C-alpha cells in the first residue's frame, strides 16, 4: 500500500508543476496567429471535404476553383501563405517602434511592412475577383 500513496503523491506533484507552467507570451501569440490564419483560409473546410472536391480535374488540374463555394488544396495553401505574408507585414510595422532611436531603420521597416501588406491584400483580392468572375 505505501507504493500506491507514493505514486499518488508523485502524480500530484507533477500535476501541480504542470498547472504552474506558463508558456512564453510570444509562443502563445504565434500559436494564436497560426490558428487564426488556418481558420480564416478555409483549413476546416478542406479537412472535412472529400478528396475529389479538394483536387478537381476538369480537363486539366485546377489550381483556383471557379466559384466561391469550393476551394482546392493548392488554393488553400496559396491563401495561407498570402495571409502569412500580410501578417509578417503587420509585424514589421509593429516592431518598427523598437527602432525609434534609429529613424532610418524604423522607416525602412515601416515601408517594407506596408509593401508586404499591400502585396498580400492585392493577391487575395485578385484571387477573390477571379473566383467571382469565372
N, C-alpha and C positions, 0 to 999 in steps of 0.2 A: 504493500500500500504506500509506503513512502516514495517509491519511484513515481507513482501517479501524481502525487501532490507536487513533487519537484518538477515534473513535466508541465503541470498546470502553471506553476509559478514562472517557469522559463517562457511559456507561451504568453502569459500575461505581460511579462517584461518586454517581449518582442512586440506585442501589440501596442503597448504604451510607447515604445520608442517609435514605432511606425506612426502612431497618432500625433506625435510631436514633430514629425518631419515636415518641414516647409520647403517646397521646391523654390528655386530662384524665380523672381518675377519675370525675368527675360524668357525663361523656359515656358512659363505659363502663357506669356504673350505670344510667343512663336506657335505654340500648340493651338491657341485660340485662333490665330490668324490663318493657319493652315486648315483648320477645321472649317472656318468660315468660307475660305476660298473653295474647299471641296464641296460644301453645301450649295454655294451660290452658282458654281459652274455646272451643276447637274450630276454630281457624283452619286447621289442616292438614286436618281433616275436610271443611270447606267448600271448600277448594282442590281436592280431588280428587273431590268429588261431582258427579254430572250436574246440569244446570240444573233439571230437573224436580223433583229431590229438594230443592233449595235453596229454591225458591219454589213450594210446592204450592198448588193451587187446588181446594178441595173445597166448591163452592157458596159460596165467598167466600174472600178472601185470608186465609191462615193466618199469624198472627204468631208464636205459640208452638205448635210442632208437638206434638200429644199423643203421649206415649210417650217413653221415654228413649233410644230407638235412632236417632232422627232429630233434625235441628236445621235451622231455617230461617235465611236470611241475616239477617233482622230480629232474630231471637232472638240470633244470634251477636253482632251489633253491640250489642244491649242488654246482653248479658253482658260484653262488652269494656268498655263504658262503666261498668258497675257495678263491675267489678274495678278500673278506674282510680280510681273514687270511693273504694273501700276502700284502695287504695294511697296515695291522697292523704291519707286519714285517718291511716294509719300514718306517713307522712312528717311530718305536722303534730305528731303525738305525739313523734316522734324529734327534730324540730327545736326543740321547746319547751325542751329542755335549754339551748340557747344563750341563752335569755332568763331565766336564773335570777336575774340582777340585778334583774329586774322581775317579781316573782311574779304579779302580776295578769295580765300579758300571757302568761306561761307557763301559768298556769291556764286562761286563755281558749283558748289553742292546744290544750291537752290536751282540754278539753271539746268543742271543735269537731271535733278528730280522732276522739274516741270516738263522737260523734254520726254522723260520716261513716262510720265503721267499722260501727256498729250498723245504719245505714240500708242499707249495701251488703250486709251479711250477711242482713238481713231480706228484701231484694229477691231475692237469689239463692235463699234458702230458699223464698220464695213461688213463684218460677218452677219450682223443682225439685218442690215439692209439687203444683203444677198439672200438671206433666208426669206425675207418678206417678198421680194420681187420675183423670185423664181417660182 
